[in-house]
Amino acid sequence: MSLFLLNKSLKFAINICHSMPIIKLDAIDSTNDYLKQLAKEKDLENFTIVMAREQTKGRGQMGAKWYSEPGKNLTMSVLVKDLAINTISIYDLNVVVAMAAVDVLTSTGCPNVKIKWPNDIMADNKKVGGILIENSFKTDGTFTAVVGFGLNLNQTNFEHLPQASSLTNVTGQTYDLEATADLFVKQLKLQLDSLPEKTNLVWNNYEKLLFKRNKAVAFEDSIGNRFMGIIESVTRDGKLALLQEDDLLHHYEVKAIKMLY
């Protein structure tokens, strides 16, 4: 059963699907911002999902805008509560979220799925999804995360985004948004349940899926300098390890460089 409410002209539905609450919005500026505020006001269940038919101010890494045609793609956030910092690190969470996204794509038969550091999801060398995780820390040694996940599902026109695509463009199939959101959260729970016992295995699987790994790629730093580097790995604190022309391994923070491809 769905409960439909009206709140300041914003219609939304709250569904219970496989014991996970889903809040469905017609339009919102940011599902992450909405869920963060709601979590401050109410004691929400773990893995509460917020979905929006249209997200007007979607964000990616480093403030990048996330554009999506209304009603055609998955724009969602999920609340992950009370993670113990002594058993899971901040970047462990990034890795399992990325792996959950990969699981969703591979389950559809999507080919050549990769993770472009730090949090882009690629299929057939095109960006089809992105992740934005925002954490809040507590004094008891735990933290709570709002995990934003955008996935291009049924949009076909990317005229002004030559490096972007969608699952329907890649596979020729049409996708159900709510079923995809449910699958993502199921896979996220499975990945989280594997920690900390299988942390090394999860990281190994993540690194095998790094976009352009072991290949020479052009990068640009924060002041516009361009250089070449070979992607070796990602460190446990989330830095990209690049082998550069001086034959040394250099490590870069998320905001320090961007890949040019």
URMO-V787423 format. One record per residue. OMEGA is omega as a letter, one per 20 degrees, with the letter a starting at -180 (NA if undefined). D_LAST is the distance of its C-alpha to the last C-alpha in whole Angstrom. Layout:
OMEGA_D_LAST + OMEGA_D_LAST
This chain:
r_47 + r_45 + a_46 + a_45 + r_45 + a_45 + a_44 + r_44 + r_43 + a_40 + r_41 + r_40 + r_41 + a_41 + r_41 + a_42 + a_40 + r_40 + r_42 + r_39 + r_39 + r_37 + a_37 + a_36 + r_35 + a_35 + r_33 + r_32 + a_30 + r_28 + r_29 + a_29 + r_31 + a_33 + r_34 + a_34 + r_37 + r_38 + r_38 + a_40 + a_43 + r_43 + a_44 + r_41 + r_41 + a_38 + r_35 + a_36 + r_33 + r_33 + r_31 + r_31 + r_31 + r_29 + a_27 + a_27 + r_26 + a_23 + r_21 + r_18 + r_17 + r_18 + r_20 + r_17 + r_19 + a_19 + a_20 + r_22 + a_25 + r_28 + a_29 + a_27 + r_24 + r_25 + a_25 + r_27 + r_28 + r_31 + r_33 + a_33 + r_36 + r_38 + a_36 + a_37 + a_35 + r_37 + r_36 + r_32 + r_30 + a_28 + r_25 + r_27 + r_27 + a_23 + a_23 + r_25 + r_24 + r_21 + r_23 + r_25 + r_22 + r_21 + r_25 + a_25 + a_22 + r_23 + r_27 + a_26 + a_25 + a_21 + r_19 + a_16 + a_16 + r_14 + r_14 + a_11 + j_13 + a_15 + r_16 + r_13 + a_15 + r_13 + a_14 + r_14 + r_10 + r_10 + r_11 + a_15 + r_17 + a_17 + r_19 + a_21 + r_24 + a_27 + r_30 + a_33 + r_36 + a_39 + a_42 + r_43 + r_40 + r_38 + r_35 + a_34 + r_31 + a_30 + r_27 + a_25 + r_23 + a_21 + r_20 + a_20 + a_23 + r_25 + a_23 + a_22 + r_21 + a_17 + a_18 + r_16 + a_13 + a_11 + a_9 + r_12 + a_15 + r_18 + a_21 + r_23 + a_20 + a_19 + a_23 + a_25 + r_27 + a_28 + r_28 + a_31 + a_30 + r_32 + r_32 + r_29 + r_29 + r_32 + r_30 + a_28 + r_31 + r_32 + r_30 + r_29 + r_33 + r_33 + r_30 + a_32 + a_35 + r_34 + i_33 + a_35 + a_36 + a_33 + a_30 + r_29 + r_29 + r_27 + r_24 + r_24 + r_23 + a_21 + r_19 + a_19 + a_17 + r_14 + r_11 + r_10 + r_13 + r_15 + r_12 + a_11 + r_7 + r_7 + r_8 + r_11 + a_14 + r_17 + r_18 + r_15 + a_15 + a_12 + r_12 + r_11 + r_12 + a_13 + r_13 + a_17 + r_18 + a_19 + a_22 + r_25 + r_25 + r_21 + r_19 + r_16 + a_18 + r_16 + a_17 + a_17 + r_18 + a_22 + r_22 + r_22 + a_21 + a_20 + a_19 + r_18 + a_19 + a_17 + a_17 + a_17 + r_13 + a_10 + r_6 + a_4 + NA_0
